């Protein structure tokens, strides 16, 4: 981060501390349907109908600890931040503490839903059931932001929409209601940046920008400028109050004339290592800003031995993200997968097998598997029984967290336990 940006972040955090001492806190995916049916992204089943109308902070009495650093300087540390002084420059570097861990039971909201009166319907569902978390679109698969953000203007994309008019107010309201907040940021599927900055796009062998089967351009995962653009959006979402950043489409393209795709800057780097490197790079900055990092991955990564050609190996990603969310939708597994004749009609078996494989593959990491589960009908009618079967499979696989996906944000309340 540029020195000026670091000073700005430090100033914001120190100001937050001052305010925190005065106030006490109170608390209470998919246009990839053309891809092989075993996998899909958290844009999740775009063929569905669109929506009809889309830890506590510092307390006054938080203790301060005074310690002496190895270089002889006195450091004052306070719950919520840690500060170190660079003796060469005198610059104060502040890092925010990570929020308290929450065993997430969540649902997803588009920017339209989150910025309209429809959000109250979801909040009411969360309030009355076991749900405790909400994933909100901040940058979607169109490349547009769903709300104005204070970001570094190095890439002037004019990507803002006003689906959510006052993001900080929304996040504050959610947190005051005891709802854990997750910002969804679509990364490399960004036709807006790719079209406006062709040098950052995946290229075509014969010249020009490469496009998938839907005519959409993708940004090049090997380009550091693309990394920084998305990380900057994530940091702005954290400044708005989000406790976690969820990266989606954190991968290479999976459909289209893939043999024609060219990736300038690839050099000798492979795809899986590149995706892992991006998450590690983003994670370091996001952790310093005081938030967790999660990554959405194809469901088949739970069992595949390779990176599926898209750079996703769940065991590598689990080492770089705090949470990994495989999209284990039974409707997206081919007939015969795991020896199951019709995976879509066998939600418990499909999800259980996928997640037990994921648990085994990530056994050497301490990070958490938190699956996306299917709460929509696609080729087979899904209701409370099918949704609950997936939740049970998640628990039986030894996991505690899950998120439900429905592109229209219409969830099956009868599948959820009452609070």
Secondary structure as UniProt FT lines:
FT   HELIX           3..22
FT   TURN            31..34
FT   TURN            37..38
FT   TURN            42..43
FT   TURN            46..47
FT   TURN            60..61
FT   STRAND          64..68
FT   TURN            70..71
FT   STRAND          74..78
FT   TURN            79..80
FT   STRAND          81..85
FT   TURN            87..89
FT   STRAND          92..96
FT   STRAND          105..109
FT   HELIX           111..114
FT   TURN            117..118
FT   HELIX           119..128
FT   STRAND          133..139
FT   TURN            141..142
FT   TURN            153..154
FT   HELIX           167..176
FT   TURN            177..178
FT   STRAND          180..186
FT   HELIX           191..196
FT   HELIX           198..200
FT   STRAND          203..204
FT   TURN            205..206
FT   TURN            213..214
FT   TURN            221..222
FT   HELIX           224..239
FT   TURN            240..241
FT   STRAND          244..248
FT   HELIX           258..260
FT   STRAND          261..262
FT   TURN            264..265
FT   TURN            267..268
FT   HELIX           271..288
FT   TURN            289..290
FT   STRAND          292..298
FT   HELIX           299..302
FT   TURN            308..311
FT   HELIX           314..317
FT   TURN            318..320
FT   STRAND          323..327
FT   HELIX           330..332
FT   TURN            335..336
FT   HELIX           337..339
FT   TURN            341..342
FT   HELIX           343..345
FT   HELIX           347..361
FT   TURN            362..364
FT   STRAND          368..369
FT   STRAND          371..374
FT   HELIX           384..396
FT   TURN            397..398
FT   STRAND          402..405
FT   TURN            407..408
FT   HELIX           413..415
//
